[in-house]
Amino acid sequence: MLKEIKVALIGNPNVGKTALLNEIAGTDLKVGNWPGVTIEKKEAIIIYKDYIIRFVDLPGIYSLRNQTAEEKITVDYLLNEKPDVILNILDSTNLKRNLYLTTQLLEFEIPIVVVLNIWDEAVEKGISVDFKKLENLLCSPVIPASAKKRLGIDEILDKIIQVYENKKFVQCEHFEVEFEKYLKEVLKLVEIYQPVLLNLYPKRYLAVSLLEGSLKDNLSDALAQELEKLREKIKSIYGKDVKTLIIEERYGIVLSIYEQTVKKEPVNTVEGSLFLDKIFLHKYFGIPIFLFLVWLSFEITFKLSSPYVDFLNKVLEVVGIWALQVLESLNASELIKSFVADAVIGGVGFVITFVPVLFVLYIVISFLEGSGYISRAAFLMDRFMSSFGLSGKSFIPLLLGFGCNVPAVYATRTIESQKEKILTTLMIPFMSCGARLTVFAFFVSVFFENQKGLVIFSLYMIGILVAVIVATLLNKFYFKTKSEVFILELPPYRMPTFKYILNNAWVRVKSFIVEAGTFIFATSIIVWFLTNIPFGAKKDESLLAQISQKVSVIFEPLGFGTWQATASLFSGFVAKEVVLSTMSNIYVGEELKEEKKSLSFQEGLNEIFSGFIDANVSLFKDLASTFGLVKTEKEEDEFKGLGSVLKESFTPAQAYSFLVFLLLYTPCLATVFAIKQELNSYRWMFISILINFTSAWIVSFIIYNLIR
């Protein structure tokens, strides 16, 4: 029977924990949130030499003060879950900062394997680390490693097994002799007044925590009084409070270890990160460069993904024909055929349509994260964002929202503060995504031919303005917190490996497919029932029409209180891009088209193959057109005839009001689920829906009554 080893990965931010875990476990990572909080949780299980090794990647932290959400998660995990081994990841180029956390981890009396990651960069920078001496000083094994070069991976796994089998922990006493005596005195007091604590906590962690006063819960009055007397005694001797003394002791230990083990030879090269920061963080050019990179990210994402979205739709079309042929051979009813074609296959198609977009976008984000640029972008925009209670880290997800709200919501996982993450997530749906833009473009060509650019620009500005107002109001009346000082570590610039980028992107996309896909698929089936029951009935007799008729009264003050417009908005909840298709179906009616009812297996494969070739050709043309190398042909109007009907059904004021409502109301189904998944809360999901719908109604009401 295989033995299981539970390993906790702990380290500072930007030390390469995730990259190292990717190298160890490949893409076999499970991504989620820690129970009750919004911080990302990564787990991986591998089988190595007859052992099952379960890795848990804890949040990046600088210390174990137990104050932030990340620190609380780590302390609770170490105390309650009691992992078999701690894998402490350190940045070989910055040991002076990293070792402070290591000195605290030693107090938990759990066997530790110390990994000196980014070893290759340390060598390039002329940094020499005597890791054998470091082993003696830390009383723990130390292994040089590099996730980028895949250095030390097997050694890490072998050492984890060795440490687990030895089941020994050697406690180094790093504090000065007198202070060690005080810690032993604390343990004697515990043994006298409340010995049960000795069974609940590691002894050294208990002694330090009680002495500095960070462990106050469930203490007996007698023990609390004796500890206070001891603190006063120490303060009278040293002239400082105990907490300050302990911090100074730890820093003294770190400096002593660092001076004994690290040597930095002079390197005759200019520090690359400092040189690049002079460009990317320039007082005048920093923001224009940032905006250019954002534009480039959008272009890359949608230019690379769009052809493959079309290709996947072609695959689904072929699969749909095959499925109908099978159903016909079984003499299935028309209702079952419609359900399979529209609800099941259509629902699956709605899910996989997001996969190319998300995958390409996560590749771009992973590159920017791995290179160290994301931190610089957050630093650049911090001043503007702080004016309404956010920090610079919120700006990236908001910008991504102009492309697609779904990945924008997932991008908020880089925000550590829960308050900022919630505020940012609630703002994202107000950012006009590309799907909304298709509806805007059609309406302005019908109603505002001479002011197309101005009208679309005004819609984008309304979305931004409403988002800022909502965030400001929530921050003032609900969260009631002042904007905190934004302290951000700027990691050195690095060139992330292609494997790291692909692994990181795939893990996130896989999480979307498994979790979001289930929810979206189920809801797509519900929408099918609404639009097709009773089966065979006229449009205005369907269940969707009946529901829309009753709901449409809400929109009368906004100028579009018809069941047709309401039904279109219902479909927009599933996906904003289907609003025009729904309108075309309702207002104009579907033209009967001869569909290819028969398709052999070989013919289907040929169509899929040709679709793949077309996708790659289209990709080349799209990229070339971006840089003006070729001109793309103008597509034929898909909704010919709809424009003339809408002119009879809407006035320009009503049309603009409809667009404003479409901009601001509840985002698409995928975004709603992404909010639930990322915030780990149905409560905030429903609050988001309520805020968006209420804001849309109020703003549309005001605008309609001002301009009509």
N, C-alpha and C positions, 0 to 999 in steps of 0.2 A: 504494500500500500504506500502511495506517495505521501511524503510529509509536506505540510504546507507552512511556508514562511511568510509572515506579514511584515512588509517593509514600508516605512514611512519616509518619503523624500522631503527633506526640509532644507531651505536655504533662502538667502536674500533674493529680492527681485533681480532679474537680468543676469543670473549666474548660469543659465542654460539648463535648468531642471527639465523643462519639457522637451528640449532637444535631446537631452541625454536619455530620457524615458522613451522617446521615439526610436532612438537607436537600439535600445534594449528590447523594446516590445514591438517595433515596427508600427503598423497601423492598427494593431489590436488594442485600441484604447477606447474606454467608455467615458463619455463626457456628459456631465450633468451639473446640478447645483448641490451644495451642501444643504442638508435639511434645515428649512426655516430661514435660509439666507440666500443671497443672490450671487455668491462667489462661486466661480467655476471649480468643478471637481473632476479630476482625471484619475482613472484607475486602469490598471493593466494586469493581466495574469499571464505568466509564461511557465512552461515546463522546461526545467534545465537540470540535467543529471539526476533524474529520479526525484526531483523536488518541484512542488508547485509554489512558485514565488508570486505573491500578490503585492503589487506596488500601489501605493496611495500617494498621489502628488499633492502635498499640502500647499496652501497659499504662500506666496513669497512674502517673507517678513524680515524685519531687521532685528527684532528682539522678542522676548517672551514676557512683555510687561502685562499681558492679558487685558489690554485696553481697547484695541481695534477689533473689528469682527474677525479679521484674518488671524490675529494673535489668539483670540478666544477659541477659534476652531482648532488651532494647533495644540494649545494647552489642553483643551478638553479631549482631543484625540489621544494625546500621549498619556493622559491620566486614566481615561475610561477604556479606550480600546487596547492599550498596552501592546504596541507592536513588538515583534520579536527583535527587529533591528531598525536603527535609524540610519538612513543614508544621507549624510550631511554634505550637500553640494556647495563647494566654495569656488569663487572666481580666483584663479591663480594670479591674476594681474592686480587683485585688490584684496589681499588677505588681511590687511590691517582693519578693514571695515568688516569683513566676513567673520572673523574669529570671535567677535563679541557674542554672536548668536551661538557659536560652538561652545563657548564657556558656559552658557546657560543650559544647553542641551545635556551637558555632562552631569547636571544636577538631577536628571530624571532617572539615573541609574539603569538606563537601557543601553545595551551594546551598540556602539556607533562605528560605522565605516565612513571615514572622511574621504571625500573625492575632490581632488584638485582639478576642477574642470578648466577648460580653455588653456590647457597646458601649452599648446602650440603657440598661442599668442604671447604667453609669458616669455617663452624662449626667444621669439622674434623681438620682443621689447628689451631683451637683455636681463630679464628677471630670473634669478636662480633661487630655487627653493630646496632646502635640505629636508626632503620629506621623511627621511629616516629619523632625523633628530626631532622632527615635528611629531612623529609617532610616539617617541619617548615622552615628550612634553605633554601630549594630550592623552597618553595611556590608551590610545586607540589606533587601529591600522589606518594608514594614509596611502591613497592610490592616485598617481597622476593620470589624468584622462583628458580626452577631447572628443566631444560629440561630433564635431565637424570632421575630424580625421578618423573617427571610430577607434580611438586609442583607449586601451584600458577596460573595454566593455567586458571581456571574458574574465579579467582579473577581478572586476567588481563583483560579478556573479559568484565566482569561486570564494571570494572573501566573505560574502554574505553567508554562504553555506558554512564556511569554517567558523565564523563568529557565532552563528546559530547553534552549531553542534557543540561548541565549547561551553556555551551557556555560562560564561563568566563575565563579570563586569568589574574592572579595576577603577576605583574612584581616586582621581588625582586631587590632592588638597592644594589648590593654587593660592588661596588667600594667605596672608601673612600669619605667622604662628599665633599671635594674640587673638586675631579675629577668628581663627579656627577654633580656639578655646571657647569663644562666645557661642559659636554654632553648636558645639557639644553641650554647652550649658543649656541652650534652648531645648535640645533633645531630652535632657534630664528633667526639665520642667514639664515637658509634655508627658514623659513617663510617669511623673508624680500626679499631675492634675487631670490629664485627659489622654491616657495611653491609647485609646481607640484610634486616634489620628495616625499612629505609627503604622496601622494596617491599611489606612486609606491613601497615604501619599508616600512617595519615595523620601527617605530620611533627609537627604541633603536638600532636596527641593523644599521639604516641609520646614527645615530649620531656617533656610534663607528667607522664605516667604513670610514666616512668622516674625522673624527678626525685623524685616523691612516694613512689615505691616500690610502686605498685599493680600494676605490670607486672613480674612476677618470673620467669615461666615462660620456658624456653628461652634464658636469658641466658648468654653465655659468662662464665667466671670472671673474665677480664681486664676485661670491661666492667662487671661487677657491682662489682669492687673500685674501679675509677675513679669510678663513680657514688657509691659510699659515701664516697670521699674528698671529692667535691664537696658531698655533703650535710653532712658534718662541717664543711667550710669555711663553708658558708652558715649553719649553726647557730651557729658561733663568732662570726660577724659580727652576726647578728640576735638571738641568744639564744633562738631557738625552733626546733623541728624544722620541716623543709621542708613536711610535710603541713599543719601548722597555718598556715604562712605562705601557702600556696597558697589555703587556704580563706578566710583573711583578705583576700587579694588579690581573690578573686572577689566576696566581700561588699562590698569597697570599690568595685569596678566597678559592682555592682548599685546601691548607694546613690548613686553619682555619676550614673549614667544616670537613675535615678528622680528625683533632685532637679532635673535639667536638663529633664525632659520632662513631669512630672506636677504638676499643681496641683489642690488640692482646696478648693473654695469652701465656706463654711459653709452648711449647709442647715437651715432652721428646721422640721425635722420630727424626730419621735422615730424612732430606728432600729428598723424593724419587726421584724427578726430578734431583737433583744435583748428586745423587748416580748413576742414569742411564746414565747421561751425561758423567760421568767419563768412562763409558764403550763405549757408542755409539759414543762419540766425542773424543775417545782416539787418541793420536798423531799417533800411529802405527797401532792399530787394528780397528780404526773407518772406514776406507775405505774398508778393507776386510769384515767387518761385513755388511757394506752397500751393497757390491757386492753380498754377500751371500743372503741377503734379496731380492735383485733384481732378482737373479736366482730363488729364492723360489717363488717370485711373478709370474714369467713367468711359472714355473712349475705348480703352483696352477691354474693359469688362463687356460692354455691349457689342462692340465689333466682333470680339472673339466668340461670344456666346450665342448671338442671334442666329447665325446659320445652323448651329447645332440644335437650337430649339426647334427650328423648322424641320430639321432632319428627324428629331424624335417624334414630331407630329406626323411625319410621313410614315415612320415605323408603326405608330399607333393606328394610323389609317389602314395600313395593310393588315395589322393584327385584327382590327375591327371587321374587315371584310372576311378574313378567315373565320372569325368567331360567328359571323352571321351565316356563313355557308354551313358551318357545323350545326347551328341551331335550325336552319332550314331542313337539313337532312334528318333532323330529329322531329320535324313538324312542330316546332315551338310556336307559340302564339306571338302576335305582333307586340303585345305588351312586354313579354319576356325579351324579345329582340331589342326593343327600345331601351329596356332597363340595362341589358348587358352593354349595348353600344354606347348609350349616352351617360348612364350613371356609373357603371363599373369601369369600362375602358376610358370614358371621358374623365371620370374622377382620378384614375391613375395618371392620365395625361396631364391633368391640372397639377399634380404633384411633381412629376418628372420635368415639367416645363421649367420649374425653378432650378433644377439641378445644374444645367450648364451655367446659368447666371451666377448662382451661388458659388459654384466651384471656381470659376474664373475670378470672381471678386475676392474669394478667400485666398486665392493664390497671390493676388495683388496685395491684400492686407498682410498676409504672412511674410511677403517680401519686405514690405515697409516696416513691419514689426521687427523682423529678424535683422534688418539693416540698422535699426536704431533711429529711424527717421520719425516714427509715430510720436515719440516723446518730444522731439523738436517741434513738431506741428502743434502739439498740445501747449507747449510753452509759448509759442507765438500768439495763440488766440486766447490765452488766459485772461488778459485784461478786459477784453470785450465780454467774454462769457461771465466774468465775475460780477458784472453789473446787475445780473438777475439771478444770482445765487448758484452759478455753476462754475466749473473750472475749464481750462483749455481742453481737457480730455473729452469733454462733451461735444466739441466741435466736429470731430471726425465722424461720429455716427450721424449727426445732423446733416452733414454734407452728403454722406452716402444715401440718406433718405431721398434726395433728389433723383437718384437713380432707381432705387427700389427700397421700400420701407422695411422689407423682411430682413435682408442682411444688415441694414442699419440698426435694427433692434438687437440683432445678435452681436453687433460690433460694440454694444455698450458693456460687454463683459470685461473690457479693458479698464472700466471705471471702478475703482476700489470702494468709494463712498456709496453706501446704499441710497442715501438721500439724492445724491447727484445722479445715480443710475436711474432711479424712479423718475425724477424730473426730466431727464434727457429722453427716456423712453416715452413719456407722455407727450413730449414735443415732436417726436419723429413723425407721427401720422399727419401732422400739419404740413410737412414738407411734400411738395407736389412731386410724385413719382412719375416715371416714364409712362406708365399705363394711363394715368390721368391726362397726360399730355396728348395722347392720341385723340381723346374725346374733345379736349380744348381746341386742338388744331381743326377738327371737323366743324365745330360750332362757330368758331370765329370766321372760318371761310364762308359760312352760310349767312351769319348775322352781322359780322363786323369786317367786311372785306377790306375796307380802307384803313382799319386800325388793328390789324392782326397782332403785330408785335407788341403794341401798347397794351392791348387787352390781356394777352398771355403774361406779359411782364407784371401787370397789376395783380393777376391771380397769384403769381409766385410771391409778390410782396405782401399780399393779404395773408397768405399762409405763414410767412415768417413773422409778421406782426402779431398775429393771433397766438402763435407759439410762444413768443416772448411775453405777451400779456398773461397767458395762462401760467407760465413758469413763474413769473413775478408774483402773481396772486397766490399761487400755491405755496411759494416760499415764504410769503409774508404772513398768510393767515393759517396755514396748516403746519408746515415744517418749522416756521418761526426761528430760523437759524441764519446767522450772518455768514457771508461768504468767507470760507476759511483761507488762510494763507496757503498758496499752492506751492508745495515743495516737491520737486520732481527730480529724480536722478536721471541724468543724461548718459545713457550707456555709450560705449565707444561704437563707432561705425564698424559694421561687419558685413561681409558678403555671405548671406545664408546659403546653405547647400540646397541643391535642387530637391534632394530627398526630403529634407526638413520641410520645405515649402509644400511639396505634394502631400506628405503625411499630415501636416497641420490642416491643410485645406480639406483633405478627404475625411479626417476625423470629424470635422464640423459639419460637412455635408451629410455624412452618414447619420449623425445625430438628428439632423433635420428630416431625413427620409424616414427614419424609424419612428420618431415621436410626432413631428408635425404632420407627416404623411398620413398617419392613421386618423388623426382628427379631421384633416381636410377631406380625405376620402369619404368618411362617414357623413360629413356635412353635404358633400356633393350629391350623395344619394338622397338626402332629405330634400334638397333643392329640386332634384328630378321629380320626386313625388309631387311637390307643389306645382310644378309646371305641366305635369302630365296627367293629373288626376282631376276629374274623371277622364279616363283614357278615351281619346277620340272626340272629346268635346271641343267647341269653338274656343278661341282665345279668351274671349270675354266671359266664358263660363268656367274656366279652369279655377282650381283652388287658389292659384297665385293671383288671378284677377279678382276673385272674391275677397281675398285678404287685402289686396292693394286698394280696392274700392273703399273698404272701411278705414284704412289708414290714411288715404289721400286727403282727408279733411285736415290733417295736421299741416299739410303743405299749401293749403289755400292762401293763407296770409303771405306766403312767399312767392305766389304767382304761378305755381305749377301743380295745382291740386287735382290732377287727373290720375286715374288708375294706371294709365299707360306710363306716365312719368314715374309714378311710385314703383311700379313693377320693375322699371329699368334700374332704379336705385336699389331695389332688392337684389337684383342680379349683380350690381356693382359691389355688394357686400362680399360675394364670392370672389369676384375679380373685376377690377375697374375696367379692364380692357374689353369685357364682354357687354358693357353698357350699350355701345353702338350696335352690336349684333342683336341684342334684345330689342332695342328701339326699331331696328330694321324689320325684325320679325313681327313686332306688334303694330307698328304704324303702316308699314308697307305690305308685309306678308311675304312669306318665303316663296320664291319661284321654284316650280317643280324642275328638278334637274335629274338628268339621267345619270344614275350612279353605276359604277362598275360592280355588278353583283357577283361576278365570278372571277376568281383569281387563283390560279394554281400555286402550289408551293414554290415552284421554280420562278414563276412570274413575280410572286411577292418578293422573293430574295433579290431578283433583278431590280425591282423598284427600290428596295432598301439600299442596294449597292449604288444605284444611280443617284439616289437621294444623298448618300454620303459623299459621292463625288461632287454633286451640286453644292453641298454645304461647304466643301473646301474651296471650290471655285468662288462661291459667294463671299467666303471669308477673305480671299485674296482681293476681290473687287472692293469690299468694304474698307479694308485697310488702305488700299491704294486711293480710294476716294477721299479718305480722311485727310490725306496729305496732298490732295489735288492732282494725283497722277492720272486718274481716270474719272469719268463722270458716270454716275449711276442713272439708269433710265427711270423716269417717273412712272410709278405704279399706277395702274388703272384704278379709278375710284371704286372701292369695294361697296360703297353704300350709295350708288347712283339712284336717284329718285327719292331717297330719304330726306335730302335737304329741302326739296320743294314742299314736302308734306310738313316738315317741321316749321317752315316759314308760316304755314297756315295755323299751326298749333301753338306757336310761341311768338311773343313780341320780343324785341331786342332786350328789354328790361327783364322779362321773364327768363330769357335764355341766359343772361348774365347771372341772374339770381340762381338758376339751376346749376351753372358752372361753379359758383361760389360754394353752394351746398355740396356738390360733388367733391370739391377740393377739401372741405373741412370735415365732412361727416365720417362716420365709422369707417376705418380703413378696411382693406380686403381681409378675407378670412385667414389667409396665411400670416398676415401681420398680427392679427388678433391672437392667434395661437402662439406666435413668436413672443408676444408680450407676456402671455401666461407662462411660457416655458422659461423665458429669461428672468422674469421677476419671481418665478416659482409661486405664483399667487393668482387665484381666480378673482380675488377681491380687486386687485389692481387692474386686472383685465377688464372687469365690468366698469370700474371707475373710468378707465380710458375710453371705453365705448360711450359712457354717459357724457364725459367732458367733450368728446368730439361731436356727438350728435347735438348737444346743447349749444356749443359754440357755433356750429354750422347753422342752426335754426336762427339764433340771435343775429348773427352777422348777415345772413341772407335776408332776413326780415328788414333790417336797417337799410341795407343797400337797395333792395327792391323798392322800398317806399321813398327812398331819396331820389332815385333816377327815373322812376316810371313817370 
